[in-house]
Amino acid sequence: MPEPILHEIHSVKATEFPDVFILRIDRTDAFGERAASDYVSVPNDTVGLGPIVRVHCEQWLADGKPIVPYAPPTLEQVREAMPALTPRQLRLGLINGGHSVVAVQAAIDGIVDPVTRERAQVEWGFASNHARLHPLIGQIAAALSITETQIDDMWTAAVAL
């Protein structure tokens, strides 16, 4: 099996952690496949390309080449990354947050447009999971006067249910 090869570093990006960087690299992996990819470089990495990438990363820094500064994720990015909930988790999360399943059904029943109402009913009744940013979540929250922050808190708690 061939050794992995680092061909080039395209960019270095800071992270929220000191001395940890995300590098955009051109590399060939141990299976001989060449590709551009992101590589997280941490101090004392001894696995695969880790030591080679770290040496080149430190040289990049020593040469004063540009480092993309760390930017924390936006709320939208955080919400997009939240794991999907099962119907059970979503319903229990709502109940634990003081919102009844009956109130959710009433909110869906109150949707004026019949096609939108029927689509919402299908999502509520038959989806195998629910994404945090799905429009139905926003519709239900608005109907029940649940804020975005309250949804986030409920979602985070419901993941463990």
matplotlib code that plots the C-alpha trace (Angstrom):
import matplotlib.pyplot as plt

x = [0.0, 1.5, 2.3, 0.1, 1.6, 1.1, 1.4, 0.4, -1.2, -3.7, -4.8, -4.6, -7.6, -7.5, -10.0, -11.4, -8.6, -5.1, -2.5, -5.3, -5.7, -7.8, -5.7, -7.0, -4.5, -3.9, -2.9, -2.7, -4.1, -2.9, -5.1, -3.4, -6.4, -5.4, -7.8, -8.2, -9.5, -9.6, -7.2, -7.3, -3.8, -3.2, 0.0, 1.7, -0.4, 1.4, -1.1, -1.0, -0.2, -0.4, 3.3, 4.0, 1.1, 2.1, 5.7, 4.3, 1.7, 4.4, 6.5, 3.5, 3.1, 6.8, 6.8, 4.1, 1.7, -2.0, -4.1, -7.9, -9.1, -11.5, -15.1, -17.6, -20.6, -23.7, -26.9, -28.2, -25.1, -25.6, -29.2, -28.4, -26.0, -28.4, -29.3, -32.7, -35.2, -37.4, -41.2, -41.0, -38.2, -40.0, -43.3, -41.7, -39.6, -42.7, -44.5, -41.4, -41.4, -45.0, -46.6, -49.2, -49.4, -53.1, -52.0, -49.7, -52.5, -54.8, -52.1, -51.9, -55.7, -55.7, -53.6, -55.9, -54.6, -55.8, -52.7, -50.3, -52.4, -52.4, -48.6, -48.1, -50.3, -48.2, -45.0, -46.3, -47.8, -45.5, -42.0, -39.4, -37.4, -37.6, -34.8, -34.4, -34.8, -37.7, -40.5, -43.0, -41.0, -41.1, -44.9, -45.7, -43.4, -45.1, -48.5, -47.6, -45.6, -42.3, -39.2, -36.2, -34.1, -36.8, -36.9, -33.1, -33.2, -36.0, -34.2, -31.0, -32.8, -34.9, -31.9, -31.2, -34.7]
y = [0.0, 3.4, 6.0, 9.1, 12.1, 15.8, 17.7, 21.2, 23.4, 25.8, 27.6, 27.6, 28.6, 29.3, 27.5, 28.3, 26.2, 27.5, 25.7, 23.8, 24.7, 23.6, 23.2, 22.9, 20.5, 18.5, 15.0, 11.4, 9.0, 5.5, 4.0, 6.1, 8.4, 12.0, 14.7, 18.2, 18.0, 19.7, 18.5, 19.3, 19.8, 19.4, 19.5, 16.1, 14.3, 11.1, 9.5, 9.3, 12.6, 14.3, 14.9, 15.9, 18.3, 19.8, 20.5, 22.2, 24.1, 25.4, 26.5, 28.3, 30.2, 30.9, 32.3, 34.7, 33.4, 34.4, 32.6, 32.8, 34.0, 32.0, 33.0, 31.4, 29.8, 31.9, 30.9, 29.7, 27.4, 26.1, 25.4, 23.7, 21.4, 20.4, 16.7, 15.7, 14.6, 11.6, 12.3, 10.9, 13.3, 16.2, 15.5, 14.9, 18.0, 20.1, 18.5, 19.1, 22.7, 23.1, 22.8, 20.1, 17.9, 18.9, 22.5, 21.6, 19.7, 22.7, 25.0, 22.7, 22.5, 26.3, 26.7, 28.4, 27.1, 23.5, 22.3, 23.8, 22.4, 18.9, 19.1, 20.1, 17.2, 14.8, 16.2, 16.1, 12.7, 10.7, 12.2, 9.8, 12.7, 16.4, 18.9, 22.0, 24.4, 22.6, 25.2, 23.2, 23.8, 27.5, 27.4, 25.5, 27.7, 30.9, 29.5, 28.5, 31.7, 29.8, 31.9, 30.7, 30.5, 28.4, 26.1, 25.8, 25.0, 22.5, 20.9, 20.5, 18.9, 16.7, 15.1, 13.2, 11.8]
z = [0.0, -1.0, 1.6, 1.7, 0.0, 0.6, -2.7, -1.8, 0.9, -0.6, 2.5, 6.3, 8.5, 12.2, 14.5, 17.9, 19.4, 19.8, 17.5, 15.6, 12.0, 9.0, 5.9, 2.4, 0.8, -2.3, -1.2, -2.3, 0.3, 1.2, -1.5, -4.2, -4.7, -5.3, -4.1, -2.6, 0.9, 4.3, 6.9, 10.6, 11.9, 15.6, 17.6, 18.1, 15.4, 14.6, 12.3, 8.5, 6.9, 10.3, 11.0, 7.4, 7.3, 10.6, 9.5, 6.3, 8.4, 10.7, 7.7, 6.3, 9.5, 9.8, 6.2, 7.2, 4.6, 5.1, 7.6, 7.2, 10.6, 12.7, 12.4, 14.7, 13.0, 12.5, 14.2, 10.9, 10.5, 14.1, 13.5, 10.2, 11.9, 14.6, 14.4, 13.1, 15.7, 15.4, 15.7, 19.2, 20.2, 18.7, 20.4, 23.8, 23.4, 22.7, 25.7, 28.0, 26.7, 27.8, 24.4, 23.8, 20.7, 20.6, 20.2, 17.3, 15.6, 16.1, 14.5, 11.5, 11.3, 11.3, 8.2, 5.7, 2.4, 2.0, 0.1, 2.6, 5.5, 3.9, 3.3, 6.9, 8.1, 6.1, 7.5, 11.0, 10.8, 8.5, 8.5, 9.8, 11.1, 11.5, 10.5, 12.7, 9.8, 8.1, 7.4, 9.4, 12.5, 11.9, 11.2, 14.4, 16.4, 15.1, 15.8, 19.3, 20.0, 20.5, 19.8, 17.8, 21.0, 22.7, 19.7, 19.9, 23.6, 23.1, 20.2, 22.1, 25.1, 22.8, 21.1, 24.4, 24.7]

ax = plt.figure().add_subplot(projection="3d")
ax.plot(x, y, z, "-o")
ax.set_aspect("equal")
plt.show()
